[in-house]
């Protein structure tokens, strides 16, 4: 009598799939309804402020603050009845100087992210493939520099940049952002390199390729989604930063978050320009995420499932 040894694993896999299907089918209509309600409330809670801000940016101040009377539910539709205007955006660029703020933010965020990811890729690959003493301690020390709150390091950095004459300059702002982004990119990209199979690189070494050739032709292309994800996150952190831009950037290198604070004066709050500036702050990051969403999703999910 012969016994089919390979049948057992297939049966176990089939049973696990059946168990998962059974768990899903056991959800009652009430549980499904509660899930739908909770998700709907969460979506409304998340998107409602963005919708109000977007509408307020293209309304006049009078239309933005016009609300229906209490109990008049039909009047809610009047929120969407208005004549769009770009007067608030025009004021931002003509009177508030937001064109320069956007340029400063783009140069500082993209520049610091490019430097941090380039250096971080090299450092991450060395930590991932290198064999040296106290490797774990060095890796922990690198990420520990990111653990300190920005408020703790801003005063020492201020005096350092003041001594170097880099206050209120884009160069100083880029270096300041790089100090925080570099450790983050090293730690993040190192995880992607750790998940790559070493056998592919070893085969390239056997074929006579150098370490640099293996890194450039094999490791970097395979880890490209993770590197792109790291780049996007570094740009996002720098673009949304306020503290470094206010202290290190100063008057000559203001970014959008710093410019938004100037829309609140001692006399009034410029709600229309404030809403428009908020949209300007959000749109570039949303557009960047949409353009490279494929690489971003792949990079953030690399190594999530281990066999």
Secondary structure, DSSP 8 states (H G I E B T S, - for coil): ----TTHHHHHHHHHHHHHHHHHHHT--HHHHHHHHHHHHHHHHHHHHHHHHHHHHHTS-HHHHH----TT-GGGGGGGG-S----HHHHHHHHTS-HHHHHHHHHHHHHHHHHHHHHHHHHHHHHHHH---TTHHHHHHHHHHHHHS-HHHHHHHHHHHHHHHT-TTSHHHHHHHHHHHHHHHHHHHHHHHHHHS-HHHHHHHHHTT--HHHHIIIIIHHHTHHHHHHHHHHHHHHHHH--HHIIIIITTTT--HHHHHHTTB-SS-B-HHHHHHHHHHHHHHHHHHHHHTHHHHHHHHHTTSS--
